[in-house]
Amino acid sequence: LQDREGQIQIYVRKDAVGEENYEIFKKADLGDFLGVEGEVMRTDMGELSIKATHITHLSKALRPLPEKFHGLTDVETIYRKRYLDLISNRESFERFVTRSKIISEIRRYLDQKGFLEVETPVLHNEAGGAAARPFITHHNAQNIDMVLRIAT
């Protein structure tokens, strides 16, 4: 079982959770969301675990997650499907948490100093700011052509 804080093992016994809950547990796939109630304990091997008394199936993973041992290895997939990388790679997740905290702290500091945050759009109606040839795309919802910002 894994959440934002880390991982913990679930210790499940059919006689403790009942037949119906045991079947829910047995049918769960990697990536499914489960609710687990029980007592925190250590196994004979010293592994921190939850001795389950009740299991609830909260949500089904509709697509399979990457194989646990190797994780994502294709760099293209890592960048295009960032959510898979964050789920399967703890190091990537922690890097994103750290980045978020740094950005929040910078914003808090600058806000305390009286600075005003101004967002600048990435897509514009007209090209400008440099002599480069602009990248043109079509905004379907507004039915207009737009250009990607050239200079930042």
Backbone hydrogen bonds in HBPLUS format (Angstrom, degrees):
<---DONOR---> <-ACCEPTOR-->    atom                        ^
c    i                          cat <-CA-CA->   ^        H-A-AA   ^      H-
h    n   atom  resd res      DA  || num        DHA   H-A  angle D-A-AA Bond
n    s   type  num  typ     dist DA aas  dist angle  dist       angle   num
A0008-ILE N   A0001-LEU O   2.83 MM   7  5.34 154.9  1.89 154.7 161.6     1
A0003-ASP N   A0006-GLY O   2.94 MM   3  5.55 160.3  1.98 160.4 166.4     2
A0006-GLY N   A0003-ASP O   3.31 MM   3  5.55 140.1  2.48 103.8 113.7     3
A0050-ILE N   A0009-GLN O   2.85 MM  41  6.37 144.7  1.98 151.3 162.4     4
A0011-TYR N   A0050-ILE O   2.78 MM  39  5.73 173.9  1.78 147.0 148.9     5
A0052-ALA N   A0011-TYR O   2.93 MM  41  5.98 151.3  2.02 151.2 160.4     6
A0016-ALA N   A0013-ARG O   2.94 MM   3  5.26 140.8  2.10 107.0 118.7     7
A0017-VAL N   A0013-ARG O   3.07 MM   4  6.38 151.3  2.16 159.2 167.7     8
A0018-GLY N   A0014-LYS O   2.84 MM   4  5.36 146.9  1.95 144.9 151.9     9
A0022-TYR N   A0018-GLY O   2.96 MM   4  6.05 151.9  2.04 149.7 158.7    10
A0023-GLU N   A0019-GLU O   3.01 MM   4  6.25 151.6  2.09 149.2 155.8    11
A0024-ILE N   A0020-GLU O   3.14 MM   4  6.47 152.5  2.22 144.6 151.9    12
A0025-PHE N   A0021-ASN O   3.03 MM   4  6.32 160.1  2.07 148.1 152.8    13
A0026-LYS N   A0022-TYR O   2.91 MM   4  6.17 160.3  1.95 149.5 155.0    14
A0027-LYS N   A0023-GLU O   3.01 MM   4  6.10 146.1  2.13 146.2 153.8    15
A0028-ALA N   A0025-PHE O   3.26 MM   3  5.34 154.7  2.33 102.8 110.3    16
A0032-ASP N   A0029-ASP O   3.01 MM   3  5.61 167.3  2.03 138.8 140.1    17
A0033-PHE N   A0059-SER O   2.83 MM  26  4.92 164.3  1.86 143.6 149.0    18
A0058-LEU N   A0033-PHE O   2.81 MM  25  5.24 145.7  1.93 143.6 151.5    19
A0059-SER N   A0033-PHE O   3.21 MM  26  4.92 154.4  2.28 133.0 132.3    20
A0035-GLY N   A0056-THR O   2.69 MM  21  4.78 166.1  1.71 148.6 153.2    21
A0056-THR N   A0035-GLY O   2.77 MM  21  4.78 159.4  1.82 145.3 150.0    22
A0037-GLU N   A0054-HIS O   2.89 MM  17  5.11 165.2  1.91 155.5 156.5    23
A0053-THR N   A0037-GLU O   2.72 MM  16  5.71 167.9  1.73 149.8 149.7    24
A0054-HIS N   A0037-GLU O   3.29 MM  17  5.11 152.4  2.37 137.2 133.2    25
A0039-GLU N   A0051-LYS O   3.20 MM  12  5.23 142.8  2.35 136.3 134.0    26
A0051-LYS N   A0039-GLU O   2.72 MM  12  5.23 164.7  1.74 165.0 160.7    27
A0041-MET N   A0049-SER O   2.83 MM   8  5.31 163.7  1.85 150.1 152.3    28
A0049-SER N   A0041-MET O   2.79 MM   8  5.31 166.9  1.80 161.0 159.3    29
A0043-THR N   A0047-GLU O   3.00 MM   4  5.21 156.3  2.05 134.3 140.1    30
A0046-GLY N   A0043-THR O   2.85 MM   3  5.03 160.3  1.89 109.8 115.4    31
A0071-GLY N   A0067-GLU O   2.82 MM   4  5.45 148.7  1.92 157.4 167.8    32
A0078-ILE N   A0074-ASP O   3.03 MM   4  6.36 154.6  2.09 151.4 159.4    33
A0079-TYR N   A0075-VAL O   3.11 MM   4  6.42 153.7  2.18 152.3 157.2    34
A0080-ARG N   A0076-GLU O   2.93 MM   4  6.09 159.7  1.97 150.1 156.5    35
A0081-LYS N   A0077-THR O   2.80 MM   4  5.45 155.4  1.86 144.9 150.4    36
A0084-LEU N   A0081-LYS O   2.97 MM   3  5.66 135.4  2.17 117.6 127.7    37
A0086-LEU N   A0082-ARG O   2.91 MM   4  6.23 158.3  1.96 157.6 163.9    38
A0087-ILE N   A0083-TYR O   3.04 MM   4  6.19 145.8  2.16 140.4 149.0    39
A0088-SER N   A0084-LEU O   2.93 MM   4  6.02 161.7  1.96 150.0 155.0    40
A0089-ASN N   A0085-ASP O   2.83 MM   4  5.47 139.0  2.00 145.8 152.6    41
A0093-PHE N   A0089-ASN O   3.10 MM   4  6.45 160.3  2.14 153.2 159.1    42
A0094-GLU N   A0090-ARG O   2.88 MM   4  6.14 164.0  1.90 154.5 158.1    43
A0095-ARG N   A0091-GLU O   2.99 MM   4  6.17 148.8  2.09 142.6 151.3    44
A0096-PHE N   A0092-SER O   3.03 MM   4  6.32 152.9  2.10 148.1 154.7    45
A0097-VAL N   A0093-PHE O   2.95 MM   4  6.29 154.1  2.02 150.7 158.4    46
A0098-THR N   A0094-GLU O   2.93 MM   4  6.11 163.6  1.96 147.6 151.8    47
A0099-ARG N   A0095-ARG O   2.92 MM   4  6.11 161.1  1.96 146.6 152.2    48
A0100-SER N   A0096-PHE O   2.93 MM   4  6.09 160.6  1.97 146.8 151.9    49
A0101-LYS N   A0097-VAL O   2.98 MM   4  6.26 156.8  2.03 150.2 156.4    50
A0102-ILE N   A0098-THR O   2.94 MM   4  6.20 156.6  1.99 152.6 159.1    51
A0103-ILE N   A0099-ARG O   2.98 MM   4  6.23 168.4  1.99 156.0 158.4    52
A0104-SER N   A0100-SER O   2.94 MM   4  6.11 160.7  1.98 147.5 153.3    53
A0105-GLU N   A0101-LYS O   2.93 MM   4  6.09 155.7  1.99 145.4 151.8    54
A0106-ILE N   A0102-ILE O   2.92 MM   4  6.18 160.1  1.96 154.1 159.5    55
A0107-ARG N   A0103-ILE O   2.94 MM   4  6.15 164.4  1.97 151.7 156.0    56
A0108-ARG N   A0104-SER O   2.88 MM   4  6.09 158.0  1.93 146.5 152.9    57
A0109-TYR N   A0105-GLU O   2.90 MM   4  6.06 165.1  1.92 151.3 155.0    58
A0110-LEU N   A0106-ILE O   2.94 MM   4  6.13 172.9  1.94 156.1 158.0    59
A0111-ASP N   A0107-ARG O   2.84 MM   4  5.91 152.5  1.91 146.7 155.1    60
A0112-GLN N   A0108-ARG O   2.95 MM   4  6.18 155.1  2.02 147.7 154.0    61
A0113-LYS N   A0109-TYR O   3.10 MM   4  6.41 137.1  2.29 141.4 153.3    62
A0115-PHE N   A0110-LEU O   2.92 MM   5  5.34 154.8  1.99 161.4 153.1    63
A0114-GLY N   A0111-ASP O   3.03 MM   3  5.15 159.4  2.07 106.1 111.2    64
A0149-ARG N   A0122-VAL O   2.68 MM  27  5.15 148.8  1.77 165.6 169.6    65
A0124-HIS N   A0147-VAL O   2.85 MM  23  5.30 161.7  1.88 152.3 158.5    66
A0147-VAL N   A0124-HIS O   2.83 MM  23  5.30 161.3  1.86 148.9 155.2    67
A0148-LEU N   A0135-PHE O   2.97 MM  13  5.50 155.8  2.03 154.2 162.1    68
A0137-THR N   A0146-MET O   2.83 MM   9  5.42 167.1  1.85 160.5 164.2    69
A0146-MET N   A0137-THR O   2.78 MM   9  5.42 166.1  1.80 155.0 158.8    70
A0139-HIS N   A0144-ILE O   2.76 MM   5  5.39 173.2  1.77 168.5 166.5    71
A0143-ASN N   A0139-HIS O   2.72 MM   4  5.52 117.4  2.12 142.7 161.3    72
A0144-ILE N   A0139-HIS O   3.26 MM   5  5.39 147.3  2.38 136.0 142.3    73
